[in-house]
Amino acid sequence: MSHFWKSIAATVVVCCLQLTHLSAQDTARYKGMTVNLDEVIVEAKRIGFDVNSFIKRVEEDTTFYRAFKNLHIVGFQADNDIRIFDKKGQVQASLKSKTGQHVKGRCRNMEVLEQQVTGDFYTRKGNYNYYTAELYGNLFFTNGTVCVDGNGETPENASGAMARHKAQLKQLIFNPGKPVKGVPIVGPKVAIFDRDVMRFYDFSISAENYVDGTPCYVFTAKTKPTLSRIDRGDVVIDELITWFNKENFEIVGRKYALSYKTMLFDFNVKMNVQMTKQFGLLIPALVTYNGTWDVAFKKRETAAFIAKFYDFKAGE
């Protein structure tokens, strides 16, 4: 066979292999969204996996945000590591501690078992000197005895603009993908399932094991690399990856990155959350955060934290 015909034959073989690979790929449509499916999902779809129902479950999920509230109704021990960095990336203030939460009835209290503090982490009056530290304390620390209502919600003692702002910030960081009411600039831009926002993203569903070996369906939303500069300016969620247990579709982990920039403020935050199931409740086992915030008339704040929760106990 001449060299010419050998080349033609090789080209045909390569094309056939590529077509075979492409035939194993597929897409799904959901409310105008195009979702890429990997080979495992394509095969699962053939034997009954309902892709649209799965995407709807992702869109309507409330268990992730609820998992953080579940920390209010169980006892646990926690390792807390918060670090504030200066402009050169050196630690200028930090807190490392071990805490224990005790729950009796609808009420909880917390004791500090170990603690190390460096730098100006606290003010002279004992208040948090940094916004990230205050947010962490508001989420994971309990001062005195705090009780929840019949729905398991903790009544907000504080009121006013600052309390509302903190609640909105918690929604933004710990409930990514859902619109945040009352935040005119950023709020609507995080609703990745809205038609006006989904056009900025590539969506996919794949199958892989989570870090602990749990077989999962993985839903991924990533900003399109071809976005124009103008469109890129409307993006808040850069990446959102969620691992769902194949057996029960519960969230076992989520990784996400948020960023935005205006004349008044900018932020760039990356988070990773690993879940556990205790007493029938979905609860965070590990939360990592790395982010920077810059608000008008205030110094830029760059911080990282790691929160580990373990030794869970049911309330008495």
WODAMO-V517163 format. One record per backbone hydrogen bond with DSSP energy under -0.5 kcal/mol. CO is the residue of the C=O (numbers start at 1). NH is the residue of the N-H. Records with the same first field share a line. If there is no record, write none. Layout:
CO->NH + NH
//
This chain:
2->6
3->7
4->8
5->9
6->10
7->11
8->12
9->13
10->14
11->15
12->16
13->17
14->18
15->19
16->20
17->21
18->22
19->23
20->24
21->24
22->25
26->37
28->35
30->33
33->30 + 35
34->36 + 203
35->28
36->205
37->26
38->42
39->43
40->44
41->45
42->46
43->47
44->49
45->48
49->51
50->54
51->55
52->56
53->57
54->58
55->59
56->60
57->61
58->61
62->66
63->67
64->68
65->68 + 69
66->70
67->71
68->71
69->72
70->73
73->315
75->313
76->101
77->310
78->80 + 99
79->308
80->97
81->306
82->95
83->304
84->92 + 93
85->302
86->89
90->86
92->120
93->84
94->118
95->82
96->116
97->80
98->113 + 114
99->78
100->111
101->76
102->109
103->316
104->107
106->148
107->104
108->146
109->102
111->100 + 113
114->98
116->96
118->94 + 121
119->121
121->129
123->126
127->123
130->134
131->135
132->136
133->137
134->138
135->139
136->140
137->141
142->144
144->146
146->108
147->155
149->152
153->149 + 155
155->157
160->164
161->165
162->166
163->167
164->168
165->169
166->170
167->171
168->172
169->173
170->174
171->175
175->178
177->193
179->181
180->183
182->184
183->187
186->189 + 190
187->180 + 190
188->191
189->236
190->192
191->194
194->197 + 198
195->199
197->200
198->201
200->224
201->203
202->222
203->36
204->220
205->38
206->218
208->216
210->213
214->210
215->246
216->208
217->219 + 244
218->206 + 220
219->242
220->204
221->240
222->202
224->227
228->232
229->233
231->234
232->235
236->238 + 259
238->223
239->257
240->221
241->255
242->219 + 244
243->252 + 253
244->217
245->249
250->245
252->275
253->243
254->273
255->241
256->271
257->238 + 239
258->269
260->267
264->296
265->262
266->294
267->260
268->292
269->258
270->290
271->256
272->288
273->254
274->285 + 286
276->278 + 283
278->281
281->278 + 283
283->276
285->309
286->274
287->307
288->272
289->305
290->270
291->303
292->268
293->301
294->266
295->298
300->302
301->293
302->85
303->291
304->83
305->289
306->81
307->287
308->79
310->77
313->75
//
